[in-house]
Amino acid sequence: MIGVYGANGFIGQHIVKQLVASGHSVRAVSRKFDTHIASIWGDTVDMVQADFTNPLSMLSSLQDVETVVQLISSSSPGMGNRVLIEDIKENVIPHVSFMRDAAEAGVRKYVFVSSGGTVYGPDASVPTPETARTNPINSHGMTKLTIEKYLQMFSQVEGLNYVILRVSNPFGPGQNFRKGQGLIPAILQRHREGRPIQVFGDGHNQRDYIYISDLVDAIGQAVSLPEIRNEVLNIGKGEGKSVLDVLSAIETGLGITLEKEFVPNRGTDVSMSILDVTKAKTLLHWSPKVSFEAGIRMMLDSEK
């Protein structure tokens, strides 16, 4: 059985759907579920409502789980470094506790979705390979990297096989603006609310955007291929789009001009983050298929 933790989130809902369609037995675990989820999944998914900060409920959820897909995170890059201590308490400590339980429960593979956009930091080469030095400058990246290191420790000491996926910026239908994460849903939300779009700096900062179906395909391959273990893999499109590029694509799709408000850069953001995904393409027999422009069109069409 595959346990998807954080199954109620944007990525979680898509990966559960994909795994079920591929014939896997899936347990979806989340602190809460949206009301429509049960009617969509029905009896095809074992739904478990459990709080990640409760070790007993997490331990119970691991029964019969052979593969973990760990998506849970309560922080985001947009939070900067305002909640450092809370980030450690709510992210690092529960993750370490859960890893220990997973190792003791006999989980065979632990797939952890990390952050390709924040673990490398501002001085990384572009496009950035997995071998680049890690130097996060915000708490979100630091906690992700710390969790990676604990997972590698458990692998070395306890034999827990892992796959760390350093994911760029996913987007697609069903993505809501939560916890200050996601430029595209943030733009769409502010547009719906009739507010100007905040642009940090001059709008030339670049990010690597991956459409949700391409990300889900990569996660599916990481789960299904038995030879993929104890690997760190970048997952992204491998190309950069500036904030102004994103705004232009959305304006074209909506047929309007968005009102913009330029504000100072945040000191905890890197100016450019583009991932080298060569290793993932080779090991996962995978490559991203959806262009950025096509992804934006499909996301906008889903909201009509």
Secondary structure as GFF3:
##gff-version 3
##sequence-region A 1 304
A	DSSP	beta_strand	2	5	.	.	.	ID=ss1
A	DSSP	alpha_helix	10	21	.	.	.	ID=ss2
A	DSSP	beta_strand	26	30	.	.	.	ID=ss3
A	DSSP	alpha_helix	37	41	.	.	.	ID=ss4
A	DSSP	three_ten_helix	42	44	.	.	.	ID=ss5
A	DSSP	beta_strand	45	49	.	.	.	ID=ss6
A	DSSP	alpha_helix	55	61	.	.	.	ID=ss7
A	DSSP	beta_strand	67	70	.	.	.	ID=ss8
A	DSSP	three_ten_helix	77	79	.	.	.	ID=ss9
A	DSSP	alpha_helix	84	87	.	.	.	ID=ss10
A	DSSP	pi_helix	88	92	.	.	.	ID=ss11
A	DSSP	alpha_helix	93	104	.	.	.	ID=ss12
A	DSSP	beta_strand	109	115	.	.	.	ID=ss13
A	DSSP	alpha_helix	139	158	.	.	.	ID=ss14
A	DSSP	beta_strand	161	167	.	.	.	ID=ss15
A	DSSP	beta_strand	169	171	.	.	.	ID=ss16
A	DSSP	alpha_helix	183	192	.	.	.	ID=ss17
A	DSSP	beta_strand	197	200	.	.	.	ID=ss18
A	DSSP	beta_strand	206	211	.	.	.	ID=ss19
A	DSSP	alpha_helix	212	224	.	.	.	ID=ss20
A	DSSP	beta_strand	231	235	.	.	.	ID=ss21
A	DSSP	beta_strand	240	242	.	.	.	ID=ss22
A	DSSP	alpha_helix	243	254	.	.	.	ID=ss23
A	DSSP	beta_strand	260	263	.	.	.	ID=ss24
A	DSSP	beta_strand	272	273	.	.	.	ID=ss25
A	DSSP	alpha_helix	278	284	.	.	.	ID=ss26
A	DSSP	alpha_helix	292	302	.	.	.	ID=ss27
###
